[in-house]
Every structure is written in structure tokens, then in C-alpha cells.
């Protein structure tokens, strides 16, 4: 079993993919906070069912985009 002192002096080369990934992680700072919102999607589900009854394909994402567009208008 290797001890921490033995591992501290060891140098291993990273593959190009590992270097690329490490560089990308260093370039992206960690978020300073986390936000979570619980939402009742019952009305959205009803709207999707209404569109489906009319033969249209609608997703939750489309409803979110529509709501954001209306809020920003």
C-alpha cells in the first residue's frame, strides 16, 4: 500500500484528453449559489393535452420558452 508521502513525490503524465478536461474545469468557475424552485405543472400538462387533442406536438420546453418570451416582452 502506498503512503501519502510516496504518492506526493510521484509524477504521472496526463493524456491530451485529461489535460483538455482539466483545463476546461479550471476555466469554468464553480457557481456561487444554487437555486431550486418547486412548481406545480398541472396547468402546463392540461395545455399540452389540449394541443395533443388538436394534433399538435408540444413539449414542456416549448411552454417554458413561450412563458419566458411573454415575461420579457
PDB file of N, H, CA, C and O in Angstrom:
ATOM      1  N   UNK A   1       0.832  -1.180   0.000  1.00  0.00           N
ATOM      2  CA  UNK A   1       0.000   0.000   0.000  1.00  0.00           C
ATOM      3  C   UNK A   1       0.879   1.246   0.000  1.00  0.00           C
ATOM      4  O   UNK A   1       1.827   1.329   0.781  1.00  0.00           O
ATOM      5  N   UNK A   2       0.579   2.214  -0.862  1.00  0.00           N
ATOM      6  H   UNK A   2      -0.191   2.147  -1.496  1.00  0.00           H
ATOM      7  CA  UNK A   2       1.349   3.452  -0.937  1.00  0.00           C
ATOM      8  C   UNK A   2       0.892   4.434   0.128  1.00  0.00           C
ATOM      9  O   UNK A   2      -0.301   4.597   0.382  1.00  0.00           O
ATOM     10  N   UNK A   3       1.864   5.078   0.738  1.00  0.00           N
ATOM     11  H   UNK A   3       2.833   4.946   0.531  1.00  0.00           H
ATOM     12  CA  UNK A   3       1.533   6.102   1.721  1.00  0.00           C
ATOM     13  C   UNK A   3       1.419   7.447   1.024  1.00  0.00           C
ATOM     14  O   UNK A   3       1.791   7.578  -0.142  1.00  0.00           O
ATOM     15  N   UNK A   4       0.910   8.444   1.730  1.00  0.00           N
ATOM     16  H   UNK A   4       0.608   8.338   2.677  1.00  0.00           H
ATOM     17  CA  UNK A   4       0.749   9.778   1.151  1.00  0.00           C
ATOM     18  C   UNK A   4       2.098  10.357   0.741  1.00  0.00           C
ATOM     19  O   UNK A   4       2.192  11.041  -0.278  1.00  0.00           O
ATOM     20  N   UNK A   5       3.154  10.086   1.530  1.00  0.00           N
ATOM     21  H   UNK A   5       3.078   9.530   2.357  1.00  0.00           H
ATOM     22  CA  UNK A   5       4.480  10.618   1.193  1.00  0.00           C
ATOM     23  C   UNK A   5       5.007  10.002  -0.102  1.00  0.00           C
ATOM     24  O   UNK A   5       5.628  10.692  -0.910  1.00  0.00           O
ATOM     25  N   UNK A   6       4.763   8.719  -0.299  1.00  0.00           N
ATOM     26  H   UNK A   6       4.258   8.158   0.357  1.00  0.00           H
ATOM     27  CA  UNK A   6       5.224   8.062  -1.515  1.00  0.00           C
ATOM     28  C   UNK A   6       4.482   8.607  -2.732  1.00  0.00           C
ATOM     29  O   UNK A   6       5.087   8.815  -3.783  1.00  0.00           O
ATOM     30  N   UNK A   7       3.191   8.836  -2.601  1.00  0.00           N
ATOM     31  H   UNK A   7       2.699   8.668  -1.746  1.00  0.00           H
ATOM     32  CA  UNK A   7       2.399   9.339  -3.718  1.00  0.00           C
ATOM     33  C   UNK A   7       2.709  10.800  -4.016  1.00  0.00           C
ATOM     34  O   UNK A   7       2.608  11.217  -5.170  1.00  0.00           O
ATOM     35  N   UNK A   8       3.081  11.584  -3.019  1.00  0.00           N
ATOM     36  H   UNK A   8       3.163  11.245  -2.082  1.00  0.00           H
ATOM     37  CA  UNK A   8       3.343  13.008  -3.207  1.00  0.00           C
ATOM     38  C   UNK A   8       4.525  13.244  -4.141  1.00  0.00           C
ATOM     39  O   UNK A   8       4.526  14.230  -4.879  1.00  0.00           O
ATOM     40  N   UNK A   9       5.516  12.382  -4.133  1.00  0.00           N
ATOM     41  H   UNK A   9       5.515  11.581  -3.534  1.00  0.00           H
ATOM     42  CA  UNK A   9       6.686  12.569  -4.970  1.00  0.00           C
ATOM     43  C   UNK A   9       6.549  11.995  -6.368  1.00  0.00           C
ATOM     44  O   UNK A   9       7.440  12.194  -7.194  1.00  0.00           O
ATOM     45  N   UNK A  10       5.479  11.298  -6.659  1.00  0.00           N
ATOM     46  H   UNK A  10       4.756  11.136  -5.989  1.00  0.00           H
ATOM     47  CA  UNK A  10       5.292  10.636  -7.943  1.00  0.00           C
ATOM     48  C   UNK A  10       4.729  11.605  -8.983  1.00  0.00           C
ATOM     49  O   UNK A  10       3.827  12.387  -8.684  1.00  0.00           O
ATOM     50  N   UNK A  11       5.253  11.552 -10.181  1.00  0.00           N
ATOM     51  H   UNK A  11       5.986  10.917 -10.424  1.00  0.00           H
ATOM     52  CA  UNK A  11       4.779  12.398 -11.279  1.00  0.00           C
ATOM     53  C   UNK A  11       4.237  11.494 -12.376  1.00  0.00           C
ATOM     54  O   UNK A  11       4.916  10.572 -12.829  1.00  0.00           O
ATOM     55  N   UNK A  12       3.001  11.767 -12.800  1.00  0.00           N
ATOM     56  H   UNK A  12       2.449  12.516 -12.432  1.00  0.00           H
ATOM     57  CA  UNK A  12       2.395  11.000 -13.888  1.00  0.00           C
ATOM     58  C   UNK A  12       2.000  11.966 -14.997  1.00  0.00           C
ATOM     59  O   UNK A  12       1.497  13.058 -14.729  1.00  0.00           O
ATOM     60  N   UNK A  13       2.227  11.564 -16.229  1.00  0.00           N
ATOM     61  H   UNK A  13       2.635  10.677 -16.447  1.00  0.00           H
ATOM     62  CA  UNK A  13       1.835  12.382 -17.370  1.00  0.00           C
ATOM     63  C   UNK A  13       0.345  12.194 -17.649  1.00  0.00           C
ATOM     64  O   UNK A  13      -0.180  11.083 -17.573  1.00  0.00           O
ATOM     65  N   UNK A  14      -0.322  13.299 -17.974  1.00  0.00           N
ATOM     66  H   UNK A  14       0.105  14.202 -18.036  1.00  0.00           H
ATOM     67  CA  UNK A  14      -1.734  13.255 -18.338  1.00  0.00           C
ATOM     68  C   UNK A  14      -1.856  13.099 -19.852  1.00  0.00           C
ATOM     69  O   UNK A  14      -1.034  13.615 -20.609  1.00  0.00           O
ATOM     70  N   UNK A  15      -2.867  12.400 -20.269  1.00  0.00           N
ATOM     71  H   UNK A  15      -3.535  11.981 -19.654  1.00  0.00           H
ATOM     72  CA  UNK A  15      -3.132  12.279 -21.704  1.00  0.00           C
ATOM     73  C   UNK A  15      -3.666  13.618 -22.210  1.00  0.00           C
ATOM     74  O   UNK A  15      -4.097  14.445 -21.407  1.00  0.00           O
ATOM     75  N   UNK A  16      -3.649  13.848 -23.518  1.00  0.00           N
ATOM     76  H   UNK A  16      -3.299  13.176 -24.171  1.00  0.00           H
ATOM     77  CA  UNK A  16      -4.207  15.100 -24.046  1.00  0.00           C
ATOM     78  C   UNK A  16      -5.663  15.320 -23.637  1.00  0.00           C
ATOM     79  O   UNK A  16      -6.068  16.448 -23.357  1.00  0.00           O
ATOM     80  N   UNK A  17      -6.441  14.249 -23.602  1.00  0.00           N
ATOM     81  H   UNK A  17      -6.112  13.333 -23.829  1.00  0.00           H
ATOM     82  CA  UNK A  17      -7.845  14.384 -23.195  1.00  0.00           C
ATOM     83  C   UNK A  17      -7.947  14.805 -21.734  1.00  0.00           C
ATOM     84  O   UNK A  17      -8.773  15.648 -21.385  1.00  0.00           O
ATOM     85  N   UNK A  18      -7.108  14.220 -20.879  1.00  0.00           N
ATOM     86  H   UNK A  18      -6.436  13.535 -21.163  1.00  0.00           H
ATOM     87  CA  UNK A  18      -7.118  14.597 -19.461  1.00  0.00           C
ATOM     88  C   UNK A  18      -6.675  16.042 -19.261  1.00  0.00           C
ATOM     89  O   UNK A  18      -7.234  16.752 -18.426  1.00  0.00           O
ATOM     90  N   UNK A  19      -5.673  16.481 -20.023  1.00  0.00           N
ATOM     91  H   UNK A  19      -5.218  15.903 -20.701  1.00  0.00           H
ATOM     92  CA  UNK A  19      -5.231  17.880 -19.929  1.00  0.00           C
ATOM     93  C   UNK A  19      -6.322  18.819 -20.403  1.00  0.00           C
ATOM     94  O   UNK A  19      -6.563  19.858 -19.787  1.00  0.00           O
ATOM     95  N   UNK A  20      -6.990  18.457 -21.505  1.00  0.00           N
ATOM     96  H   UNK A  20      -6.795  17.614 -22.005  1.00  0.00           H
ATOM     97  CA  UNK A  20      -8.070  19.288 -22.037  1.00  0.00           C
ATOM     98  C   UNK A  20      -9.201  19.412 -21.025  1.00  0.00           C
ATOM     99  O   UNK A  20      -9.716  20.507 -20.797  1.00  0.00           O
ATOM    100  N   UNK A  21      -9.590  18.293 -20.419  1.00  0.00           N
ATOM    101  H   UNK A  21      -9.172  17.403 -20.604  1.00  0.00           H
ATOM    102  CA  UNK A  21     -10.668  18.298 -19.442  1.00  0.00           C
ATOM    103  C   UNK A  21     -10.289  19.130 -18.221  1.00  0.00           C
ATOM    104  O   UNK A  21     -11.098  19.914 -17.726  1.00  0.00           O
ATOM    105  N   UNK A  22      -9.076  18.961 -17.742  1.00  0.00           N
ATOM    106  H   UNK A  22      -8.418  18.324 -18.144  1.00  0.00           H
ATOM    107  CA  UNK A  22      -8.620  19.721 -16.576  1.00  0.00           C
ATOM    108  C   UNK A  22      -8.595  21.217 -16.876  1.00  0.00           C
ATOM    109  O   UNK A  22      -8.980  22.029 -16.035  1.00  0.00           O
ATOM    110  N   UNK A  23      -8.141  21.579 -18.077  1.00  0.00           N
ATOM    111  H   UNK A  23      -7.828  20.919 -18.761  1.00  0.00           H
ATOM    112  CA  UNK A  23      -8.123  22.992 -18.469  1.00  0.00           C
ATOM    113  C   UNK A  23      -9.526  23.571 -18.539  1.00  0.00           C
ATOM    114  O   UNK A  23      -9.753  24.716 -18.147  1.00  0.00           O
ATOM    115  N   UNK A  24     -10.462  22.781 -19.036  1.00  0.00           N
ATOM    116  H   UNK A  24     -10.277  21.851 -19.354  1.00  0.00           H
ATOM    117  CA  UNK A  24     -11.843  23.249 -19.116  1.00  0.00           C
ATOM    118  C   UNK A  24     -12.448  23.457 -17.744  1.00  0.00           C
ATOM    119  O   UNK A  24     -13.187  24.418 -17.529  1.00  0.00           O
ATOM    120  N   UNK A  25     -12.142  22.568 -16.815  1.00  0.00           N
ATOM    121  H   UNK A  25     -11.542  21.787 -16.990  1.00  0.00           H
ATOM    122  CA  UNK A  25     -12.662  22.708 -15.452  1.00  0.00           C
ATOM    123  C   UNK A  25     -12.059  23.920 -14.753  1.00  0.00           C
ATOM    124  O   UNK A  25     -12.738  24.581 -13.968  1.00  0.00           O
ATOM    125  N   UNK A  26     -10.790  24.217 -15.030  1.00  0.00           N
ATOM    126  H   UNK A  26     -10.238  23.679 -15.668  1.00  0.00           H
ATOM    127  CA  UNK A  26     -10.162  25.388 -14.427  1.00  0.00           C
ATOM    128  C   UNK A  26     -10.740  26.678 -14.999  1.00  0.00           C
ATOM    129  O   UNK A  26     -10.800  27.691 -14.302  1.00  0.00           O
ATOM    130  N   UNK A  27     -11.165  26.652 -16.266  1.00  0.00           N
ATOM    131  H   UNK A  27     -11.116  25.829 -16.832  1.00  0.00           H
ATOM    132  CA  UNK A  27     -11.714  27.846 -16.903  1.00  0.00           C
ATOM    133  C   UNK A  27     -13.133  28.141 -16.445  1.00  0.00           C
ATOM    134  O   UNK A  27     -13.580  29.285 -16.528  1.00  0.00           O
ATOM    135  N   UNK A  28     -13.843  27.143 -15.968  1.00  0.00           N
ATOM    136  H   UNK A  28     -13.481  26.214 -15.900  1.00  0.00           H
ATOM    137  CA  UNK A  28     -15.234  27.307 -15.528  1.00  0.00           C
ATOM    138  C   UNK A  28     -15.281  27.389 -14.011  1.00  0.00           C
ATOM    139  O   UNK A  28     -15.130  26.373 -13.332  1.00  0.00           O
ATOM    140  N   UNK A  29     -15.487  28.572 -13.477  1.00  0.00           N
ATOM    141  H   UNK A  29     -15.610  29.397 -14.029  1.00  0.00           H
ATOM    142  CA  UNK A  29     -15.550  28.674 -12.017  1.00  0.00           C
ATOM    143  C   UNK A  29     -16.789  27.975 -11.468  1.00  0.00           C
ATOM    144  O   UNK A  29     -17.804  27.856 -12.155  1.00  0.00           O
ATOM    145  N   UNK A  30     -16.696  27.522 -10.242  1.00  0.00           N
ATOM    146  H   UNK A  30     -15.872  27.619  -9.684  1.00  0.00           H
ATOM    147  CA  UNK A  30     -17.833  26.887  -9.597  1.00  0.00           C
ATOM    148  C   UNK A  30     -18.913  27.927  -9.321  1.00  0.00           C
ATOM    149  O   UNK A  30     -18.591  29.079  -9.031  1.00  0.00           O
ATOM    150  N   UNK A  31     -20.171  27.551  -9.403  1.00  0.00           N
ATOM    151  H   UNK A  31     -20.432  26.615  -9.638  1.00  0.00           H
ATOM    152  CA  UNK A  31     -21.230  28.516  -9.113  1.00  0.00           C
ATOM    153  C   UNK A  31     -21.181  28.929  -7.645  1.00  0.00           C
ATOM    154  O   UNK A  31     -20.827  28.137  -6.771  1.00  0.00           O
ATOM    155  N   UNK A  32     -21.542  30.180  -7.397  1.00  0.00           N
ATOM    156  H   UNK A  32     -21.830  30.823  -8.107  1.00  0.00           H
ATOM    157  CA  UNK A  32     -21.516  30.696  -6.036  1.00  0.00           C
ATOM    158  C   UNK A  32     -22.762  30.366  -5.247  1.00  0.00           C
ATOM    159  O   UNK A  32     -22.805  30.569  -4.033  1.00  0.00           O
ATOM    160  N   UNK A  33     -23.777  29.860  -5.924  1.00  0.00           N
ATOM    161  H   UNK A  33     -23.742  29.696  -6.910  1.00  0.00           H
ATOM    162  CA  UNK A  33     -25.011  29.526  -5.232  1.00  0.00           C
ATOM    163  C   UNK A  33     -25.784  28.486  -6.023  1.00  0.00           C
ATOM    164  O   UNK A  33     -25.423  28.146  -7.150  1.00  0.00           O
ATOM    165  N   UNK A  34     -26.837  27.994  -5.426  1.00  0.00           N
ATOM    166  H   UNK A  34     -27.130  28.271  -4.511  1.00  0.00           H
ATOM    167  CA  UNK A  34     -27.702  27.017  -6.072  1.00  0.00           C
ATOM    168  C   UNK A  34     -29.134  27.406  -5.766  1.00  0.00           C
ATOM    169  O   UNK A  34     -29.466  27.711  -4.620  1.00  0.00           O
ATOM    170  N   UNK A  35     -29.979  27.399  -6.773  1.00  0.00           N
ATOM    171  H   UNK A  35     -29.710  27.151  -7.704  1.00  0.00           H
ATOM    172  CA  UNK A  35     -31.372  27.779  -6.594  1.00  0.00           C
ATOM    173  C   UNK A  35     -32.263  26.667  -7.108  1.00  0.00           C
ATOM    174  O   UNK A  35     -32.046  26.142  -8.200  1.00  0.00           O
ATOM    175  N   UNK A  36     -33.246  26.314  -6.337  1.00  0.00           N
ATOM    176  H   UNK A  36     -33.422  26.741  -5.450  1.00  0.00           H
ATOM    177  CA  UNK A  36     -34.188  25.281  -6.727  1.00  0.00           C
ATOM    178  C   UNK A  36     -35.600  25.794  -6.475  1.00  0.00           C
ATOM    179  O   UNK A  36     -35.879  26.390  -5.434  1.00  0.00           O
ATOM    180  N   UNK A  37     -36.484  25.558  -7.435  1.00  0.00           N
ATOM    181  H   UNK A  37     -36.257  25.074  -8.281  1.00  0.00           H
ATOM    182  CA  UNK A  37     -37.871  26.003  -7.306  1.00  0.00           C
ATOM    183  C   UNK A  37     -38.774  24.816  -7.601  1.00  0.00           C
ATOM    184  O   UNK A  37     -38.603  24.132  -8.611  1.00  0.00           O
ATOM    185  N   UNK A  38     -39.719  24.576  -6.732  1.00  0.00           N
ATOM    186  H   UNK A  38     -39.858  25.131  -5.912  1.00  0.00           H
ATOM    187  CA  UNK A  38     -40.695  23.514  -6.948  1.00  0.00           C
ATOM    188  C   UNK A  38     -41.939  24.152  -7.566  1.00  0.00           C
ATOM    189  O   UNK A  38     -42.461  25.139  -7.048  1.00  0.00           O
ATOM    190  N   UNK A  39     -42.401  23.591  -8.661  1.00  0.00           N
ATOM    191  H   UNK A  39     -41.976  22.790  -9.082  1.00  0.00           H
ATOM    192  CA  UNK A  39     -43.505  24.184  -9.407  1.00  0.00           C
ATOM    193  C   UNK A  39     -44.572  23.143  -9.699  1.00  0.00           C
ATOM    194  O   UNK A  39     -44.265  21.999 -10.034  1.00  0.00           O
ATOM    195  N   UNK A  40     -45.824  23.551  -9.569  1.00  0.00           N
ATOM    196  H   UNK A  40     -46.073  24.480  -9.297  1.00  0.00           H
ATOM    197  CA  UNK A  40     -46.947  22.687  -9.934  1.00  0.00           C
ATOM    198  C   UNK A  40     -47.147  22.817 -11.443  1.00  0.00           C
ATOM    199  O   UNK A  40     -47.443  23.904 -11.940  1.00  0.00           O
ATOM    200  N   UNK A  41     -46.989  21.717 -12.166  1.00  0.00           N
ATOM    201  H   UNK A  41     -46.749  20.834 -11.762  1.00  0.00           H
ATOM    202  CA  UNK A  41     -47.080  21.739 -13.619  1.00  0.00           C
ATOM    203  C   UNK A  41     -48.430  21.218 -14.111  1.00  0.00           C
ATOM    204  O   UNK A  41     -48.553  20.832 -15.273  1.00  0.00           O
ATOM    205  N   UNK A  42     -49.427  21.203 -13.255  1.00  0.00           N
ATOM    206  H   UNK A  42     -49.327  21.516 -12.311  1.00  0.00           H
ATOM    207  CA  UNK A  42     -50.751  20.692 -13.623  1.00  0.00           C
ATOM    208  C   UNK A  42     -51.372  21.452 -14.782  1.00  0.00           C
ATOM    209  O   UNK A  42     -51.897  20.840 -15.712  1.00  0.00           O
ATOM    210  N   UNK A  43     -51.320  22.786 -14.738  1.00  0.00           N
ATOM    211  H   UNK A  43     -50.894  23.283 -13.983  1.00  0.00           H
ATOM    212  CA  UNK A  43     -51.892  23.590 -15.821  1.00  0.00           C
ATOM    213  C   UNK A  43     -51.121  23.396 -17.125  1.00  0.00           C
ATOM    214  O   UNK A  43     -51.713  23.367 -18.204  1.00  0.00           O
ATOM    215  N   UNK A  44     -49.805  23.264 -17.022  1.00  0.00           N
ATOM    216  H   UNK A  44     -49.324  23.288 -16.146  1.00  0.00           H
ATOM    217  CA  UNK A  44     -48.998  23.026 -18.221  1.00  0.00           C
ATOM    218  C   UNK A  44     -49.370  21.680 -18.840  1.00  0.00           C
ATOM    219  O   UNK A  44     -49.463  21.556 -20.061  1.00  0.00           O
ATOM    220  N   UNK A  45     -49.579  20.681 -17.996  1.00  0.00           N
ATOM    221  H   UNK A  45     -49.504  20.782 -17.004  1.00  0.00           H
ATOM    222  CA  UNK A  45     -49.962  19.356 -18.509  1.00  0.00           C
ATOM    223  C   UNK A  45     -51.307  19.434 -19.227  1.00  0.00           C
ATOM    224  O   UNK A  45     -51.485  18.818 -20.277  1.00  0.00           O
ATOM    225  N   UNK A  46     -52.256  20.190 -18.664  1.00  0.00           N
ATOM    226  H   UNK A  46     -52.110  20.691 -17.811  1.00  0.00           H
ATOM    227  CA  UNK A  46     -53.560  20.356 -19.317  1.00  0.00           C
ATOM    228  C   UNK A  46     -53.406  21.022 -20.677  1.00  0.00           C
ATOM    229  O   UNK A  46     -54.067  20.635 -21.641  1.00  0.00           O
ATOM    230  N   UNK A  47     -52.538  22.020 -20.755  1.00  0.00           N
ATOM    231  H   UNK A  47     -52.001  22.335 -19.972  1.00  0.00           H
ATOM    232  CA  UNK A  47     -52.319  22.732 -22.023  1.00  0.00           C
ATOM    233  C   UNK A  47     -51.701  21.798 -23.058  1.00  0.00           C
ATOM    234  O   UNK A  47     -52.081  21.828 -24.229  1.00  0.00           O
ATOM    235  N   UNK A  48     -50.749  20.969 -22.631  1.00  0.00           N
ATOM    236  H   UNK A  48     -50.440  20.944 -21.681  1.00  0.00           H
ATOM    237  CA  UNK A  48     -50.132  20.007 -23.552  1.00  0.00           C
ATOM    238  C   UNK A  48     -51.171  19.020 -24.053  1.00  0.00           C
ATOM    239  O   UNK A  48     -51.185  18.693 -25.240  1.00  0.00           O
ATOM    240  N   UNK A  49     -52.039  18.538 -23.176  1.00  0.00           N
ATOM    241  H   UNK A  49     -52.027  18.803 -22.212  1.00  0.00           H
ATOM    242  CA  UNK A  49     -53.095  17.606 -23.595  1.00  0.00           C
ATOM    243  C   UNK A  49     -54.051  18.270 -24.586  1.00  0.00           C
ATOM    244  O   UNK A  49     -54.503  17.625 -25.532  1.00  0.00           O
ATOM    245  N   UNK A  50     -54.366  19.555 -24.379  1.00  0.00           N
ATOM    246  H   UNK A  50     -53.999  20.079 -23.610  1.00  0.00           H
ATOM    247  CA  UNK A  50     -55.228  20.284 -25.309  1.00  0.00           C
ATOM    248  C   UNK A  50     -54.590  20.359 -26.691  1.00  0.00           C
ATOM    249  O   UNK A  50     -55.261  20.143 -27.701  1.00  0.00           O
ATOM    250  N   UNK A  51     -53.293  20.667 -26.737  1.00  0.00           N
ATOM    251  H   UNK A  51     -52.748  20.843 -25.917  1.00  0.00           H
ATOM    252  CA  UNK A  51     -52.584  20.718 -28.022  1.00  0.00           C
ATOM    253  C   UNK A  51     -52.540  19.343 -28.679  1.00  0.00           C
ATOM    254  O   UNK A  51     -52.717  19.224 -29.891  1.00  0.00           O
ATOM    255  N   UNK A  52     -52.302  18.302 -27.875  1.00  0.00           N
ATOM    256  H   UNK A  52     -52.158  18.399 -26.890  1.00  0.00           H
ATOM    257  CA  UNK A  52     -52.262  16.943 -28.429  1.00  0.00           C
ATOM    258  C   UNK A  52     -53.604  16.560 -29.035  1.00  0.00           C
ATOM    259  O   UNK A  52     -53.648  15.893 -30.068  1.00  0.00           O
ATOM    260  N   UNK A  53     -54.709  16.978 -28.399  1.00  0.00           N
ATOM    261  H   UNK A  53     -54.673  17.520 -27.559  1.00  0.00           H
ATOM    262  CA  UNK A  53     -56.048  16.675 -28.919  1.00  0.00           C
ATOM    263  C   UNK A  53     -56.266  17.338 -30.276  1.00  0.00           C
ATOM    264  O   UNK A  53     -57.049  16.854 -31.093  1.00  0.00           O
ATOM    265  N   UNK A  54     -55.566  18.454 -30.511  1.00  0.00           N
ATOM    266  H   UNK A  54     -54.930  18.847 -29.848  1.00  0.00           H
ATOM    267  CA  UNK A  54     -55.659  19.166 -31.789  1.00  0.00           C
ATOM    268  C   UNK A  54     -54.650  18.640 -32.805  1.00  0.00           C
ATOM    269  O   UNK A  54     -54.571  19.145 -33.925  1.00  0.00           O
ATOM    270  N   UNK A  55     -53.876  17.620 -32.412  1.00  0.00           N
ATOM    271  H   UNK A  55     -53.941  17.209 -31.502  1.00  0.00           H
ATOM    272  CA  UNK A  55     -52.909  17.019 -33.333  1.00  0.00           C
ATOM    273  C   UNK A  55     -51.566  17.737 -33.370  1.00  0.00           C
ATOM    274  O   UNK A  55     -50.773  17.509 -34.285  1.00  0.00           O
ATOM    275  N   UNK A  56     -51.294  18.604 -32.388  1.00  0.00           N
ATOM    276  H   UNK A  56     -51.938  18.789 -31.645  1.00  0.00           H
ATOM    277  CA  UNK A  56     -50.026  19.332 -32.349  1.00  0.00           C
ATOM    278  C   UNK A  56     -49.120  18.713 -31.300  1.00  0.00           C
ATOM    279  O   UNK A  56     -49.574  18.254 -30.252  1.00  0.00           O
ATOM    280  N   UNK A  57     -47.808  18.711 -31.609  1.00  0.00           N
ATOM    281  H   UNK A  57     -47.439  19.084 -32.460  1.00  0.00           H
ATOM    282  CA  UNK A  57     -46.821  18.187 -30.669  1.00  0.00           C
ATOM    283  C   UNK A  57     -46.207  19.346 -29.904  1.00  0.00           C
ATOM    284  O   UNK A  57     -45.550  20.204 -30.494  1.00  0.00           O
ATOM    285  N   UNK A  58     -46.418  19.378 -28.591  1.00  0.00           N
ATOM    286  H   UNK A  58     -46.952  18.681 -28.112  1.00  0.00           H
ATOM    287  CA  UNK A  58     -45.894  20.447 -27.742  1.00  0.00           C
ATOM    288  C   UNK A  58     -45.171  19.802 -26.558  1.00  0.00           C
ATOM    289  O   UNK A  58     -45.617  18.785 -26.027  1.00  0.00           O
ATOM    290  N   UNK A  59     -44.055  20.403 -26.154  1.00  0.00           N
ATOM    291  H   UNK A  59     -43.693  21.229 -26.586  1.00  0.00           H
ATOM    292  CA  UNK A  59     -43.287  19.902 -25.013  1.00  0.00           C
ATOM    293  C   UNK A  59     -43.293  20.929 -23.889  1.00  0.00           C
ATOM    294  O   UNK A  59     -43.685  22.079 -24.084  1.00  0.00           O
ATOM    295  N   UNK A  60     -42.854  20.499 -22.710  1.00  0.00           N
ATOM    296  H   UNK A  60     -42.535  19.565 -22.551  1.00  0.00           H
ATOM    297  CA  UNK A  60     -42.719  21.425 -21.594  1.00  0.00           C
ATOM    298  C   UNK A  60     -41.721  22.532 -21.937  1.00  0.00           C
ATOM    299  O   UNK A  60     -41.915  23.686 -21.556  1.00  0.00           O
ATOM    300  N   UNK A  61     -40.669  22.184 -22.645  1.00  0.00           N
ATOM    301  H   UNK A  61     -40.512  21.246 -22.955  1.00  0.00           H
ATOM    302  CA  UNK A  61     -39.670  23.177 -23.034  1.00  0.00           C
ATOM    303  C   UNK A  61     -40.296  24.277 -23.872  1.00  0.00           C
ATOM    304  O   UNK A  61     -39.995  25.453 -23.669  1.00  0.00           O
ATOM    305  N   UNK A  62     -41.160  23.918 -24.808  1.00  0.00           N
ATOM    306  H   UNK A  62     -41.405  22.963 -24.974  1.00  0.00           H
ATOM    307  CA  UNK A  62     -41.826  24.918 -25.640  1.00  0.00           C
ATOM    308  C   UNK A  62     -42.686  25.840 -24.782  1.00  0.00           C
ATOM    309  O   UNK A  62     -42.740  27.045 -25.025  1.00  0.00           O
ATOM    310  N   UNK A  63     -43.353  25.279 -23.786  1.00  0.00           N
ATOM    311  H   UNK A  63     -43.309  24.300 -23.589  1.00  0.00           H
ATOM    312  CA  UNK A  63     -44.163  26.110 -22.896  1.00  0.00           C
ATOM    313  C   UNK A  63     -43.297  27.044 -22.064  1.00  0.00           C
ATOM    314  O   UNK A  63     -43.665  28.198 -21.849  1.00  0.00           O
ATOM    315  N   UNK A  64     -42.138  26.555 -21.589  1.00  0.00           N
ATOM    316  H   UNK A  64     -41.839  25.617 -21.764  1.00  0.00           H
ATOM    317  CA  UNK A  64     -41.217  27.404 -20.835  1.00  0.00           C
ATOM    318  C   UNK A  64     -40.721  28.555 -21.692  1.00  0.00           C
ATOM    319  O   UNK A  64     -40.693  29.697 -21.235  1.00  0.00           O
ATOM    320  N   UNK A  65     -40.328  28.272 -22.933  1.00  0.00           N
ATOM    321  H   UNK A  65     -40.350  27.344 -23.305  1.00  0.00           H
ATOM    322  CA  UNK A  65     -39.826  29.316 -23.830  1.00  0.00           C
ATOM    323  C   UNK A  65     -40.914  30.351 -24.083  1.00  0.00           C
ATOM    324  O   UNK A  65     -40.642  31.551 -24.083  1.00  0.00           O
ATOM    325  N   UNK A  66     -42.136  29.897 -24.297  1.00  0.00           N
ATOM    326  H   UNK A  66     -42.357  28.922 -24.297  1.00  0.00           H
ATOM    327  CA  UNK A  66     -43.252  30.809 -24.517  1.00  0.00           C
ATOM    328  C   UNK A  66     -43.490  31.693 -23.284  1.00  0.00           C
ATOM    329  O   UNK A  66     -43.729  32.893 -23.421  1.00  0.00           O
ATOM    330  N   UNK A  67     -43.427  31.113 -22.101  1.00  0.00           N
ATOM    331  H   UNK A  67     -43.233  30.138 -21.990  1.00  0.00           H
ATOM    332  CA  UNK A  67     -43.644  31.881 -20.879  1.00  0.00           C
ATOM    333  C   UNK A  67     -42.528  32.916 -20.670  1.00  0.00           C
ATOM    334  O   UNK A  67     -42.799  34.043 -20.257  1.00  0.00           O
ATOM    335  N   UNK A  68     -41.294  32.542 -20.949  1.00  0.00           N
ATOM    336  H   UNK A  68     -41.073  31.626 -21.285  1.00  0.00           H
ATOM    337  CA  UNK A  68     -40.182  33.480 -20.813  1.00  0.00           C
ATOM    338  C   UNK A  68     -40.313  34.610 -21.822  1.00  0.00           C
ATOM    339  O   UNK A  68     -40.078  35.770 -21.485  1.00  0.00           O
ATOM    340  N   UNK A  69     -40.687  34.288 -23.055  1.00  0.00           N
ATOM    341  H   UNK A  69     -40.878  33.345 -23.330  1.00  0.00           H
ATOM    342  CA  UNK A  69     -40.868  35.323 -24.080  1.00  0.00           C
ATOM    343  C   UNK A  69     -41.936  36.316 -23.673  1.00  0.00           C
ATOM    344  O   UNK A  69     -41.776  37.522 -23.858  1.00  0.00           O
ATOM    345  N   UNK A  70     -43.022  35.811 -23.119  1.00  0.00           N
ATOM    346  H   UNK A  70     -43.152  34.831 -22.969  1.00  0.00           H
ATOM    347  CA  UNK A  70     -44.095  36.713 -22.665  1.00  0.00           C
ATOM    348  C   UNK A  70     -43.631  37.568 -21.490  1.00  0.00           C
ATOM    349  O   UNK A  70     -43.981  38.745 -21.408  1.00  0.00           O
ATOM    350  N   UNK A  71     -42.854  36.995 -20.589  1.00  0.00           N
ATOM    351  H   UNK A  71     -42.569  36.039 -20.656  1.00  0.00           H
ATOM    352  CA  UNK A  71     -42.367  37.753 -19.434  1.00  0.00           C
ATOM    353  C   UNK A  71     -41.394  38.846 -19.857  1.00  0.00           C
ATOM    354  O   UNK A  71     -41.381  39.928 -19.271  1.00  0.00           O
ATOM    355  N   UNK A  72     -40.582  38.568 -20.872  1.00  0.00           N
ATOM    356  H   UNK A  72     -40.592  37.689 -21.348  1.00  0.00           H
ATOM    357  CA  UNK A  72     -39.601  39.548 -21.326  1.00  0.00           C
ATOM    358  C   UNK A  72     -40.197  40.620 -22.243  1.00  0.00           C
ATOM    359  O   UNK A  72     -39.598  41.678 -22.433  1.00  0.00           O
ATOM    360  N   UNK A  73     -41.378  40.344 -22.811  1.00  0.00           N
ATOM    361  H   UNK A  73     -41.865  39.484 -22.657  1.00  0.00           H
ATOM    362  CA  UNK A  73     -41.978  41.291 -23.769  1.00  0.00           C
ATOM    363  C   UNK A  73     -42.481  42.553 -23.112  1.00  0.00           C
ATOM    364  O   UNK A  73     -43.007  43.435 -23.791  1.00  0.00           O
TER     365      UNK A  73
END
